[in-house]
Amino acid sequence: MYKLKVVTGTDLAAGTCSNVSIVLVGVHGESDVHQLPHQWSNFISGAVKEFNITVNKDLGELMLVRLSMERYLNFQMDPWYCNYVTVTCPKGQRYQFPLYQWIFKSVEIPEGKGVVITKNTHPVLQQQRKLELEMNRETHKWKVYAEGAPHCIDVTNNDLQNLPPNDRYSFQKQASFGSTFNSTGLEVKLNGYALNTDSWHILEDIHLVASLRRSQYSDIVSKIWKEDSFFGSQYLNGLNPTLIKKCVEVPGNFPVTDQMVAPSLGACTNLQKEIQNGHIFLADYAILQGVPANTINEKPQYMATPMCLLWKNPQDQLVPIAIQLSQTPGKDVPIFLPSDSEFDWILAKIWVRSADFQVHEAGTHLLNTHLLAEVFSIATTRQLPMGHPLYKLIIPHFRYTLEINSFARTSLIGPGGVFDQASVTGRGGIPVILKKAMDEVTYISLCLPDDIKGRGMEHIPNYLYRDDGMKIWAAMESFVSNIINYYYTSDEMVKEDPELQAWVAEIFKEGFLQNKCSEVPYSLGTRASLIKYLTMVIFRCSAQHAAVNSGQFDFYSWMPNGPTTMKSPPPSTKGDNTMETILKALPDVNSTAAGISTVRILSTEPMDRRRLGEYPNERFTEKTPQLFIKKFQQQLSEISKCIQERNETMRLPYPYLDPSQIENSVSI
């Protein structure tokens, strides 16, 4: 007598009325097909049911179970979400078969121990893995989204309904996301902002749009946005904390002189001394050169390509000391300084913030988290079977990524989407930025410790993105190291794992377009290299996305701190700018409303969340990996506690890398 426990998922639509059958497969053979009793409550949402089946032969060690579904009477065939099956053998051995997927007809579920395939792997398991991956490659095919950009999931007619079911939002998450999306759009329309193509007449009126949904931090930003110290701090702890780098030499096309910056630096030093002391930093937006500008409300829009020089002052504040709004210096391209008139300096900083918005959304956010996470997700489904320990390790970090990315390609950056309505880049500029940004992606830039060092940002104070991120990276690296060293006993095992090598090669081909200059690995030969690679993947899909996404409403809901577009050309002179000049340059009312509504939606994680390190789906069934998970969770809890204690002392806290606030995956 074999005792079964069959667990159905808890999503509202998880249950089925179809007939369910099971076959047990062991090293000595397989059982007959056993149809499980059909009662209305056996396979409803959340059901945990036990069954007994009789097998007239010794199956030996169980390797997999085969679940099949057939129509019940004249009812329509409906899918079933199965969490797992456990089987207790006559001699007391207990096996667990984790699935956590939708079943439409039949599926073979391997026993839960992670298996790295070798020549000695049982032929039944080898065949199961081969068939699983063949089926996955039919449902998950690649297509080109934009020239030079990572490839993406091939969805028929770009319809979310055609996404593979296991990559769709749950009913709960879909309802939550839809509610936020619809209510936000309705508020904008009811308040008359959606059709208002006028310029703003009073800066403070922008609060009327932002106040539809306010946050604790957005109110603070709207009060301090003019402060130079806040402007500089956003390069460290804002939405785009990976652009700034230490300046070892002022670029030749940025002719800043000592005389220009002397009022900022003071009499005791000069620009060269501050560069030598490591106190000068550069934010360069050259990537925006050649990007076509959008037309909104039948008005041409404008984009600058700024260069901004920043100084770490004796108070350990990072402040701007010179801004040039073009990559080409000349008499019509003034260098703006803090000593200029109030409106000259404010307008110059607004132009930089608008440029930063474009680079952040298209490069830092879309490309370097969403699109790369999609590549990792598709390659994992196509190349790593569910019984592989790496699949068990990383699959939680791809939850819902394909759905949110498909939504973004249709509703945000697709024709007629939000970027067409509100952003200077529009759908025409996004692909251009993506291609340029891809040329800058390197393995160094993807790995946090290497990126910090590569940009010379190891020692600047108050760099909370770095400080919090490095703690999380270390915790992840320790967790991944424990898992890898448990399943891979040597470097040779890594080299000879065909599924792992196929996974890495496909990511390099489809995600990084075989660009060897990026130094992204296309094969892995050691456990150390595998640990680093997996840490990069998990960090990018969780913590990195949180760092560049979660604060969007906080920083951008006060529109002058991140204009989605500008309606006037960059100023070519100094001394003529007024508040009226600024208001005429800022986005129209409807563009402002569309931008604020979008960042509110993107900053509001729908229900059905999974925090970093939460793995309620028990894919690792062995005790040792489960202990590694608990240790990882404890490390994250300690990091969270430290961050929360620090934030209590700050005027503008930095909560975005608090592990208790980080989502496990790119799901919004």
DRENDRENRO-235845 format. One record per residue (C-alpha): x, y, z; residue number from 1. Coordinates in Angstrom, 3 decimals. Layout:
<pts>
PT,X,Y,Z,NUM
...
</pts>
This chain:
<pts>
PT,0.000,0.000,0.000,1
PT,1.371,3.384,-1.054,2
PT,0.027,6.445,0.764,3
PT,-0.304,9.625,-1.292,4
PT,-0.792,13.245,-0.287,5
PT,-1.815,15.548,-3.116,6
PT,-1.752,19.323,-2.535,7
PT,-3.557,21.824,-4.761,8
PT,-2.462,25.467,-4.994,9
PT,-4.307,28.234,-3.195,10
PT,-5.001,30.560,-6.134,11
PT,-8.744,30.979,-6.630,12
PT,-8.593,29.227,-9.993,13
PT,-6.166,26.463,-8.935,14
PT,-8.719,23.657,-8.568,15
PT,-10.068,21.310,-11.234,16
PT,-13.109,19.145,-11.799,17
PT,-11.236,16.874,-14.221,18
PT,-10.271,13.294,-13.435,19
PT,-6.744,12.920,-12.073,20
PT,-4.639,9.771,-12.475,21
PT,-1.209,8.877,-11.154,22
PT,1.596,6.481,-12.033,23
PT,4.513,5.818,-9.665,24
PT,7.866,5.219,-11.364,25
PT,10.739,3.563,-9.509,26
PT,14.102,2.068,-10.350,27
PT,12.470,-1.395,-10.688,28
PT,9.589,-0.306,-12.894,29
PT,6.333,1.595,-12.764,30
PT,2.868,1.048,-11.360,31
PT,-0.367,0.756,-13.256,32
PT,-2.406,3.890,-13.872,33
PT,-4.447,4.714,-10.758,34
PT,-7.337,7.123,-11.113,35
PT,-7.713,9.078,-7.896,36
PT,-11.241,9.222,-6.429,37
PT,-13.296,12.005,-7.960,38
PT,-15.084,14.036,-5.314,39
PT,-15.837,17.734,-5.611,40
PT,-13.517,18.611,-2.707,41
PT,-10.487,16.511,-3.674,42
PT,-8.892,19.005,-6.038,43
PT,-10.413,22.356,-5.139,44
PT,-8.244,25.377,-4.371,45
PT,-6.133,24.740,-1.266,46
PT,-7.112,21.063,-0.987,47
PT,-4.747,18.695,0.843,48
PT,-5.972,15.153,0.219,49
PT,-4.637,11.724,1.077,50
PT,-5.184,8.584,-0.987,51
PT,-4.087,4.962,-0.795,52
PT,-3.153,2.921,-3.849,53
PT,-2.139,-0.716,-4.122,54
PT,0.844,-1.727,-6.234,55
PT,1.479,-5.440,-6.676,56
PT,5.240,-5.191,-7.170,57
PT,8.254,-3.607,-5.529,58
PT,9.027,-0.403,-7.412,59
PT,12.231,0.223,-5.479,60
PT,13.446,3.789,-4.982,61
PT,10.913,6.175,-6.516,62
PT,12.222,8.528,-9.183,63
PT,9.135,10.322,-10.449,64
PT,5.366,10.389,-10.552,65
PT,3.267,10.866,-13.664,66
PT,0.077,12.865,-13.264,67
PT,-2.569,12.820,-15.999,68
PT,-5.905,14.576,-16.428,69
PT,-9.006,13.651,-18.396,70
PT,-12.463,15.163,-18.756,71
PT,-14.978,14.296,-16.084,72
PT,-18.289,13.296,-17.697,73
PT,-19.302,16.117,-20.040,74
PT,-17.523,18.852,-18.128,75
PT,-15.017,20.969,-19.987,76
PT,-11.384,20.057,-19.411,77
PT,-9.911,22.610,-17.022,78
PT,-6.336,23.096,-15.801,79
PT,-5.139,22.224,-12.316,80
PT,-2.417,23.897,-10.261,81
PT,-0.607,21.198,-8.287,82
PT,1.815,22.198,-5.555,83
PT,3.284,18.797,-4.820,84
PT,2.693,15.112,-4.236,85
PT,4.206,13.076,-1.424,86
PT,4.374,9.287,-1.489,87
PT,4.987,7.060,1.519,88
PT,6.058,3.550,0.534,89
PT,5.029,0.319,2.298,90
PT,8.410,0.185,4.072,91
PT,8.073,3.772,5.320,92
PT,10.301,5.664,2.879,93
PT,8.832,9.066,2.096,94
PT,9.341,10.868,-1.204,95
PT,8.282,14.370,-2.166,96
PT,7.598,15.486,-5.719,97
PT,7.440,19.319,-5.940,98
PT,5.773,20.861,-8.987,99
PT,4.119,24.264,-8.295,100
PT,2.830,24.485,-11.848,101
PT,-0.330,24.283,-13.902,102
PT,-1.183,20.904,-15.434,103
PT,-3.255,20.780,-18.605,104
PT,-2.966,17.149,-19.595,105
PT,-0.045,15.270,-18.102,106
PT,3.285,15.893,-16.431,107
PT,6.155,13.873,-15.000,108
PT,7.442,15.211,-11.687,109
PT,10.914,14.076,-10.570,110
PT,11.584,13.313,-6.938,111
PT,12.592,16.440,-5.036,112
PT,16.310,15.860,-4.482,113
PT,18.343,18.130,-6.732,114
PT,20.196,16.125,-9.370,115
PT,23.127,17.267,-11.488,116
PT,22.970,15.014,-14.513,117
PT,25.934,12.721,-15.251,118
PT,26.527,9.619,-17.334,119
PT,25.456,7.576,-14.321,120
PT,22.046,9.245,-14.011,121
PT,19.242,6.693,-14.404,122
PT,17.946,6.550,-18.013,123
PT,14.380,7.201,-16.840,124
PT,15.422,10.519,-15.285,125
PT,17.536,11.416,-18.296,126
PT,14.550,10.811,-20.548,127
PT,12.202,12.789,-18.276,128
PT,14.525,15.794,-18.346,129
PT,14.983,15.579,-22.101,130
PT,11.221,15.511,-22.754,131
PT,10.549,18.300,-20.247,132
PT,13.024,20.633,-21.931,133
PT,11.769,19.742,-25.416,134
PT,8.254,20.742,-24.376,135
PT,9.495,23.928,-22.714,136
PT,11.336,24.973,-25.854,137
PT,8.039,24.808,-27.732,138
PT,6.229,27.058,-25.261,139
PT,9.144,29.451,-24.644,140
PT,10.574,30.688,-27.920,141
PT,12.776,33.707,-28.527,142
PT,12.049,36.707,-30.683,143
PT,13.801,39.998,-31.427,144
PT,12.219,42.910,-29.579,145
PT,14.527,45.642,-30.895,146
PT,17.789,45.589,-32.813,147
PT,20.702,45.344,-30.435,148
PT,18.506,44.656,-27.391,149
PT,18.194,41.367,-25.486,150
PT,15.762,38.943,-27.068,151
PT,12.415,38.331,-25.411,152
PT,9.542,35.851,-25.166,153
PT,7.670,35.209,-28.397,154
PT,4.027,35.879,-27.524,155
PT,1.410,35.536,-30.257,156
PT,-0.047,38.940,-31.148,157
PT,1.626,40.414,-28.044,158
PT,-1.471,39.230,-26.133,159
PT,-0.914,38.515,-22.431,160
PT,-3.515,35.762,-22.659,161
PT,-1.085,33.871,-24.903,162
PT,1.702,33.839,-22.351,163
PT,2.618,30.393,-20.994,164
PT,0.217,29.864,-18.051,165
PT,2.982,29.292,-15.502,166
PT,4.327,32.765,-16.263,167
PT,1.013,34.558,-15.773,168
PT,0.011,36.616,-12.744,169
PT,-2.071,34.799,-10.179,170
PT,-5.746,35.728,-9.983,171
PT,-5.047,37.737,-6.835,172
PT,-2.115,39.624,-8.320,173
PT,-3.941,40.320,-11.573,174
PT,-6.930,41.728,-9.696,175
PT,-4.713,43.898,-7.488,176
PT,-2.641,45.228,-10.393,177
PT,-5.736,45.859,-12.508,178
PT,-7.401,47.748,-9.685,179
PT,-4.409,50.061,-9.212,180
PT,-4.018,50.587,-12.957,181
PT,-7.686,51.378,-13.570,182
PT,-8.241,53.524,-10.493,183
PT,-5.162,55.637,-11.191,184
PT,-6.219,56.313,-14.767,185
PT,-9.758,57.100,-13.672,186
PT,-8.580,59.626,-11.081,187
PT,-6.542,61.479,-13.700,188
PT,-9.503,61.628,-16.091,189
PT,-12.053,62.664,-13.471,190
PT,-9.849,65.502,-12.312,191
PT,-9.520,66.860,-15.845,192
PT,-5.774,66.323,-16.257,193
PT,-5.812,63.738,-19.046,194
PT,-7.028,66.135,-21.754,195
PT,-5.362,69.339,-20.539,196
PT,-2.583,70.226,-22.981,197
PT,-1.715,73.545,-21.347,198
PT,1.583,74.443,-19.730,199
PT,1.731,74.825,-15.985,200
PT,1.103,78.410,-14.854,201
PT,2.116,77.980,-11.217,202
PT,4.734,75.462,-10.134,203
PT,2.911,74.616,-6.916,204
PT,-0.125,73.434,-8.913,205
PT,1.811,70.289,-9.793,206
PT,0.998,69.193,-6.258,207
PT,-2.623,68.816,-7.367,208
PT,-1.700,65.848,-9.565,209
PT,0.762,64.299,-7.166,210
PT,-1.668,64.622,-4.277,211
PT,-4.010,62.080,-5.858,212
PT,-1.726,59.567,-4.193,213
PT,0.966,60.904,-1.899,214
PT,3.758,59.154,-0.092,215
PT,5.697,60.068,3.002,216
PT,8.854,60.635,0.990,217
PT,7.355,62.383,-2.053,218
PT,6.288,65.278,0.162,219
PT,9.857,65.648,1.432,220
PT,11.268,65.575,-2.115,221
PT,8.916,68.357,-3.218,222
PT,10.271,70.551,-0.416,223
PT,13.997,69.947,-0.913,224
PT,14.265,69.418,-4.684,225
PT,16.054,72.750,-5.259,226
PT,18.834,71.993,-2.752,227
PT,22.189,71.204,-4.354,228
PT,22.935,68.601,-1.692,229
PT,19.723,66.737,-2.545,230
PT,20.454,66.976,-6.264,231
PT,23.856,65.381,-5.652,232
PT,22.562,62.778,-3.206,233
PT,20.294,61.305,-5.859,234
PT,23.352,60.029,-7.707,235
PT,24.122,57.959,-4.628,236
PT,20.738,57.072,-3.193,237
PT,18.213,57.954,-5.861,238
PT,16.767,55.931,-8.713,239
PT,19.874,55.936,-10.891,240
PT,22.755,55.169,-8.504,241
PT,24.986,53.437,-11.071,242
PT,25.735,56.340,-13.436,243
PT,28.135,58.469,-11.409,244
PT,31.855,57.757,-11.409,245
PT,34.976,59.271,-9.928,246
PT,36.503,61.914,-12.193,247
PT,40.227,61.390,-12.719,248
PT,40.387,64.014,-15.477,249
PT,37.835,66.556,-16.646,250
PT,36.763,65.535,-20.185,251
PT,38.169,67.663,-22.990,252
PT,34.667,68.536,-24.204,253
PT,33.746,69.939,-20.784,254
PT,35.990,73.040,-20.476,255
PT,35.520,73.792,-16.787,256
PT,38.141,76.187,-15.382,257
PT,39.378,76.811,-11.862,258
PT,37.938,80.292,-12.040,259
PT,34.457,78.922,-12.736,260
PT,34.343,76.589,-9.754,261
PT,36.374,78.680,-7.300,262
PT,33.236,80.130,-5.638,263
PT,32.091,76.556,-4.910,264
PT,35.442,75.067,-3.857,265
PT,36.668,78.013,-1.804,266
PT,40.067,79.681,-1.583,267
PT,41.971,76.811,0.054,268
PT,41.863,74.427,-2.877,269
PT,41.344,74.159,-6.631,270
PT,39.870,71.751,-9.130,271
PT,43.057,69.803,-9.788,272
PT,43.732,69.313,-6.080,273
PT,40.200,68.055,-5.529,274
PT,40.535,65.630,-8.429,275
PT,43.784,64.308,-6.951,276
PT,42.087,63.947,-3.570,277
PT,39.321,61.874,-5.161,278
PT,36.613,64.417,-4.400,279
PT,35.406,65.175,-7.942,280
PT,32.796,63.038,-9.703,281
PT,31.201,63.035,-13.136,282
PT,27.726,62.273,-14.456,283
PT,27.820,62.063,-18.240,284
PT,24.734,61.609,-20.441,285
PT,26.518,61.121,-23.758,286
PT,24.371,58.042,-24.359,287
PT,21.478,60.355,-25.279,288
PT,23.291,61.762,-28.308,289
PT,21.444,60.919,-31.497,290
PT,18.283,59.724,-29.747,291
PT,15.244,61.012,-31.690,292
PT,12.920,63.318,-29.785,293
PT,9.194,62.717,-29.569,294
PT,6.296,65.015,-30.499,295
PT,3.598,65.356,-27.836,296
PT,0.344,67.290,-28.116,297
PT,1.545,68.269,-31.603,298
PT,4.487,70.101,-30.024,299
PT,8.151,69.208,-30.576,300
PT,9.944,67.943,-27.478,301
PT,13.597,68.412,-26.539,302
PT,16.363,66.435,-24.922,303
PT,19.769,67.500,-23.637,304
PT,22.992,65.495,-23.365,305
PT,24.395,66.993,-20.167,306
PT,27.662,66.649,-18.350,307
PT,27.612,67.381,-14.650,308
PT,30.631,67.825,-12.402,309
PT,30.078,67.141,-8.690,310
PT,32.200,67.746,-5.624,311
PT,32.305,65.990,-2.276,312
PT,32.521,68.962,0.040,313
PT,34.052,69.034,3.560,314
PT,30.589,68.287,4.998,315
PT,30.619,65.008,3.025,316
PT,27.841,66.253,0.787,317
PT,27.930,65.607,-2.944,318
PT,27.010,68.850,-4.723,319
PT,26.994,69.956,-8.373,320
PT,29.587,72.579,-9.268,321
PT,29.266,72.782,-13.091,322
PT,26.699,71.732,-15.680,323
PT,27.008,71.738,-19.470,324
PT,23.863,70.725,-21.363,325
PT,25.573,69.505,-24.539,326
PT,28.453,67.203,-25.421,327
PT,29.781,69.853,-27.795,328
PT,31.113,73.008,-26.113,329
PT,30.769,76.394,-27.750,330
PT,29.626,79.981,-27.294,331
PT,25.972,78.865,-27.398,332
PT,26.598,76.155,-24.824,333
PT,27.172,77.898,-21.503,334
PT,28.532,76.113,-18.460,335
PT,26.061,76.701,-15.657,336
PT,27.362,77.266,-12.140,337
PT,25.891,77.545,-8.622,338
PT,27.022,81.180,-8.670,339
PT,24.688,81.941,-11.599,340
PT,21.244,83.469,-11.128,341
PT,18.720,81.344,-9.225,342
PT,16.618,80.489,-12.286,343
PT,19.610,79.755,-14.518,344
PT,20.893,77.221,-12.011,345
PT,17.477,75.665,-11.285,346
PT,16.748,75.288,-15.000,347
PT,20.137,73.674,-15.662,348
PT,19.530,71.143,-12.886,349
PT,16.030,70.413,-14.209,350
PT,17.540,69.616,-17.615,351
PT,19.966,67.192,-15.978,352
PT,17.136,65.558,-14.038,353
PT,15.144,65.132,-17.262,354
PT,18.130,63.482,-18.948,355
PT,18.593,61.282,-15.915,356
PT,14.949,60.200,-16.169,357
PT,15.487,58.986,-19.750,358
PT,18.698,57.080,-18.954,359
PT,17.236,55.630,-15.779,360
PT,14.008,54.346,-17.329,361
PT,15.408,52.932,-20.567,362
PT,18.860,51.788,-19.445,363
PT,19.172,51.358,-15.705,364
PT,15.614,50.123,-15.145,365
PT,14.244,48.541,-18.340,366
PT,17.392,47.023,-19.818,367
PT,19.506,46.222,-16.792,368
PT,16.762,44.651,-14.694,369
PT,13.563,43.841,-16.642,370
PT,14.991,42.686,-19.963,371
PT,17.936,40.795,-18.496,372
PT,15.669,39.109,-15.946,373
PT,13.473,37.977,-18.842,374
PT,16.481,36.464,-20.588,375
PT,17.493,34.605,-17.431,376
PT,13.914,33.369,-17.008,377
PT,13.421,32.066,-20.553,378
PT,16.847,30.412,-20.684,379
PT,16.173,28.715,-17.349,380
PT,12.869,27.266,-18.549,381
PT,14.444,26.107,-21.814,382
PT,17.708,24.663,-20.465,383
PT,17.322,23.703,-16.800,384
PT,14.799,20.973,-15.894,385
PT,12.858,21.246,-12.638,386
PT,14.990,18.538,-11.032,387
PT,18.198,20.541,-11.483,388
PT,19.416,22.225,-8.275,389
PT,20.096,25.469,-10.141,390
PT,16.487,25.543,-11.340,391
PT,15.309,25.110,-7.751,392
PT,17.639,27.902,-6.636,393
PT,16.776,30.579,-9.166,394
PT,13.231,29.931,-10.402,395
PT,11.646,31.930,-7.523,396
PT,13.479,34.993,-8.819,397
PT,11.680,34.940,-12.187,398
PT,8.143,34.857,-10.794,399
PT,5.796,36.930,-12.982,400
PT,8.639,38.599,-14.911,401
PT,7.363,37.559,-18.334,402
PT,3.905,38.992,-17.650,403
PT,5.062,42.415,-16.465,404
PT,7.554,42.672,-19.335,405
PT,4.947,41.728,-21.923,406
PT,2.624,44.318,-20.395,407
PT,5.389,46.936,-20.585,408
PT,6.056,46.244,-24.273,409
PT,2.396,46.799,-25.124,410
PT,1.127,49.421,-22.662,411
PT,4.206,51.416,-21.636,412
PT,6.773,51.458,-24.416,413
PT,4.605,50.184,-27.268,414
PT,2.735,52.265,-29.875,415
PT,0.393,54.720,-28.181,416
PT,1.715,53.744,-24.759,417
PT,2.688,55.990,-21.886,418
PT,6.126,56.809,-23.313,419
PT,4.516,57.977,-26.543,420
PT,2.132,60.146,-24.538,421
PT,4.512,61.609,-21.986,422
PT,8.208,61.005,-22.644,423
PT,10.618,62.777,-24.973,424
PT,12.059,59.416,-25.990,425
PT,8.735,57.844,-26.979,426
PT,8.671,54.426,-28.588,427
PT,11.084,55.691,-31.249,428
PT,13.807,56.671,-28.812,429
PT,13.632,53.697,-26.445,430
PT,15.152,51.170,-28.911,431
PT,17.976,53.597,-29.718,432
PT,18.858,54.019,-26.044,433
PT,18.618,50.255,-25.486,434
PT,21.113,49.559,-28.261,435
PT,23.522,52.178,-26.949,436
PT,23.118,50.956,-23.370,437
PT,23.759,47.361,-24.448,438
PT,27.133,48.436,-25.785,439
PT,28.003,49.618,-22.269,440
PT,26.880,46.461,-20.444,441
PT,29.813,44.473,-19.106,442
PT,30.157,41.673,-16.597,443
PT,31.864,44.202,-14.337,444
PT,28.857,46.521,-14.504,445
PT,26.499,43.636,-13.683,446
PT,28.348,42.509,-10.549,447
PT,27.906,45.021,-7.736,448
PT,31.343,44.777,-6.049,449
PT,33.115,45.037,-9.403,450
PT,30.883,47.877,-10.564,451
PT,31.514,49.928,-7.418,452
PT,35.257,49.490,-7.811,453
PT,35.167,50.110,-11.560,454
PT,33.481,53.475,-11.075,455
PT,35.849,54.444,-8.249,456
PT,32.996,54.692,-5.749,457
PT,34.416,52.556,-2.911,458
PT,35.035,55.352,-0.427,459
PT,32.580,58.188,-0.983,460
PT,30.504,58.579,2.196,461
PT,26.718,58.273,2.427,462
PT,26.484,55.953,-0.581,463
PT,23.668,53.855,0.841,464
PT,22.949,51.978,-2.401,465
PT,26.505,50.667,-2.172,466
PT,26.483,49.984,1.553,467
PT,23.129,48.204,1.693,468
PT,23.674,46.477,-1.633,469
PT,27.045,45.054,-0.642,470
PT,25.553,43.515,2.489,471
PT,22.826,41.860,0.459,472
PT,25.307,40.724,-2.193,473
PT,27.475,39.110,0.496,474
PT,24.480,37.311,2.020,475
PT,23.385,36.073,-1.403,476
PT,26.891,34.974,-2.290,477
PT,27.149,32.993,0.951,478
PT,23.783,31.329,0.331,479
PT,24.609,30.480,-3.282,480
PT,28.034,29.195,-2.244,481
PT,26.478,26.811,0.260,482
PT,24.044,25.449,-2.307,483
PT,26.637,25.058,-5.062,484
PT,29.210,23.380,-2.849,485
PT,26.530,20.981,-1.618,486
PT,25.552,19.796,-5.105,487
PT,28.855,20.268,-6.942,488
PT,31.720,18.505,-5.205,489
PT,34.365,19.697,-7.674,490
PT,35.097,22.167,-10.444,491
PT,35.025,19.222,-12.814,492
PT,31.320,18.696,-12.076,493
PT,30.649,22.264,-13.135,494
PT,32.555,21.841,-16.389,495
PT,30.815,18.587,-17.234,496
PT,27.238,19.633,-16.437,497
PT,25.710,19.853,-19.940,498
PT,22.488,21.525,-18.774,499
PT,24.345,24.244,-16.872,500
PT,26.664,24.944,-19.798,501
PT,23.736,25.102,-22.240,502
PT,21.983,27.559,-19.898,503
PT,24.966,29.921,-19.677,504
PT,25.594,29.701,-23.426,505
PT,21.983,30.539,-24.261,506
PT,21.983,33.565,-21.953,507
PT,25.153,34.800,-23.648,508
PT,23.646,34.275,-27.099,509
PT,20.107,35.583,-26.592,510
PT,20.723,38.116,-23.839,511
PT,24.163,39.519,-24.548,512
PT,24.083,38.850,-28.299,513
PT,27.417,37.005,-28.166,514
PT,29.308,40.199,-27.401,515
PT,32.618,38.896,-26.095,516
PT,33.764,42.452,-25.347,517
PT,31.243,42.465,-22.503,518
PT,33.264,39.711,-20.805,519
PT,29.995,38.079,-19.771,520
PT,30.754,34.349,-19.457,521
PT,29.500,31.961,-22.134,522
PT,30.719,28.929,-20.195,523
PT,31.702,28.276,-16.593,524
PT,34.544,26.074,-15.440,525
PT,34.730,26.430,-11.668,526
PT,32.453,26.485,-8.666,527
PT,33.704,29.986,-7.835,528
PT,32.734,31.326,-11.269,529
PT,29.320,29.669,-11.007,530
PT,28.719,31.173,-7.559,531
PT,29.531,34.670,-8.814,532
PT,27.334,34.250,-11.891,533
PT,24.325,33.019,-9.914,534
PT,24.746,35.776,-7.328,535
PT,24.678,38.291,-10.173,536
PT,21.485,36.775,-11.583,537
PT,19.644,36.691,-8.251,538
PT,20.803,40.181,-7.190,539
PT,19.804,41.721,-10.527,540
PT,16.332,40.160,-10.433,541
PT,15.608,41.209,-6.859,542
PT,17.708,43.829,-5.064,543
PT,18.891,45.697,-8.160,544
PT,15.358,46.016,-9.462,545
PT,14.116,47.232,-6.076,546
PT,16.861,49.868,-5.956,547
PT,15.894,51.386,-9.315,548
PT,12.142,50.822,-9.255,549
PT,10.569,51.035,-5.812,550
PT,11.228,54.740,-5.248,551
PT,9.856,56.022,-8.546,552
PT,6.801,57.675,-7.062,553
PT,8.842,59.096,-4.177,554
PT,11.317,60.837,-6.497,555
PT,9.307,61.477,-9.668,556
PT,5.848,62.416,-8.372,557
PT,7.237,65.915,-7.907,558
PT,7.642,66.316,-11.665,559
PT,10.384,69.023,-11.743,560
PT,12.674,66.496,-10.056,561
PT,12.341,64.166,-13.041,562
PT,10.573,65.680,-16.045,563
PT,9.577,63.068,-18.597,564
PT,10.184,65.595,-21.369,565
PT,10.999,69.270,-22.020,566
PT,9.065,71.547,-24.396,567
PT,11.749,74.178,-25.025,568
PT,15.311,73.773,-26.309,569
PT,18.120,73.826,-23.738,570
PT,19.060,77.435,-22.884,571
PT,21.858,78.866,-24.994,572
PT,22.501,81.910,-22.794,573
PT,22.629,82.787,-19.141,574
PT,20.886,85.616,-17.337,575
PT,17.617,85.540,-19.287,576
PT,15.832,82.683,-17.532,577
PT,12.862,83.245,-15.244,578
PT,10.231,81.114,-13.557,579
PT,8.090,81.639,-16.646,580
PT,10.906,80.181,-18.771,581
PT,10.967,77.129,-16.533,582
PT,7.193,76.645,-16.619,583
PT,7.135,76.864,-20.417,584
PT,9.890,74.244,-20.652,585
PT,8.280,71.705,-18.322,586
PT,5.869,69.019,-19.621,587
PT,2.240,69.921,-20.276,588
PT,-0.399,69.112,-17.676,589
PT,-1.550,65.887,-19.357,590
PT,2.019,64.658,-19.874,591
PT,2.766,65.378,-16.226,592
PT,-0.342,63.496,-15.138,593
PT,0.492,60.493,-17.340,594
PT,4.035,60.371,-15.965,595
PT,2.987,60.642,-12.325,596
PT,0.253,58.020,-12.782,597
PT,2.729,55.607,-14.356,598
PT,5.363,55.893,-11.645,599
PT,2.665,55.406,-9.052,600
PT,1.612,52.138,-10.715,601
PT,5.212,50.958,-11.098,602
PT,5.972,51.748,-7.455,603
PT,2.943,49.859,-6.136,604
PT,3.716,46.155,-5.912,605
PT,0.419,44.255,-6.331,606
PT,-0.759,41.675,-3.832,607
PT,0.641,38.136,-3.771,608
PT,4.141,39.288,-2.943,609
PT,7.227,37.220,-2.156,610
PT,9.877,39.083,-0.170,611
PT,13.556,38.468,-0.783,612
PT,14.506,35.082,0.659,613
PT,10.916,33.888,1.046,614
PT,10.576,30.491,-0.605,615
PT,7.136,29.114,0.361,616
PT,7.313,26.690,-2.581,617
PT,9.421,23.898,-1.114,618
PT,11.503,22.905,-4.117,619
PT,14.544,21.800,-2.103,620
PT,13.383,18.724,-0.210,621
PT,16.706,17.791,1.433,622
PT,17.333,19.044,4.974,623
PT,20.741,20.621,4.317,624
PT,19.612,23.070,1.595,625
PT,16.614,23.927,3.781,626
PT,19.028,24.878,6.558,627
PT,20.949,27.057,4.087,628
PT,17.691,28.869,3.271,629
PT,17.012,29.533,6.956,630
PT,20.527,30.897,7.422,631
PT,20.053,33.197,4.417,632
PT,16.767,34.437,5.840,633
PT,18.422,35.162,9.186,634
PT,21.168,37.177,7.464,635
PT,18.580,39.195,5.554,636
PT,16.625,39.820,8.746,637
PT,19.739,41.244,10.429,638
PT,20.447,43.482,7.432,639
PT,16.845,44.689,7.479,640
PT,17.030,45.547,11.160,641
PT,20.195,47.625,10.686,642
PT,18.721,49.516,7.740,643
PT,15.515,50.311,9.594,644
PT,17.420,51.585,12.635,645
PT,19.553,53.833,10.423,646
PT,16.570,55.159,8.498,647
PT,14.924,56.355,11.700,648
PT,17.657,59.009,11.984,649
PT,17.428,60.307,8.402,650
PT,15.499,63.248,6.989,651
PT,14.961,61.323,3.775,652
PT,15.365,57.600,4.528,653
PT,16.695,55.029,2.072,654
PT,14.364,51.994,2.407,655
PT,14.691,50.550,-1.095,656
PT,17.289,47.902,-0.242,657
PT,15.678,46.856,3.013,658
PT,15.292,43.086,2.406,659
PT,11.849,43.153,3.992,660
PT,10.784,45.532,1.179,661
PT,12.546,43.806,-1.740,662
PT,10.523,41.565,-4.018,663
PT,12.104,38.221,-4.927,664
PT,11.615,38.905,-8.624,665
PT,10.902,41.563,-11.239,666
PT,7.122,41.391,-11.009,667
PT,6.050,45.036,-11.446,668
</pts>
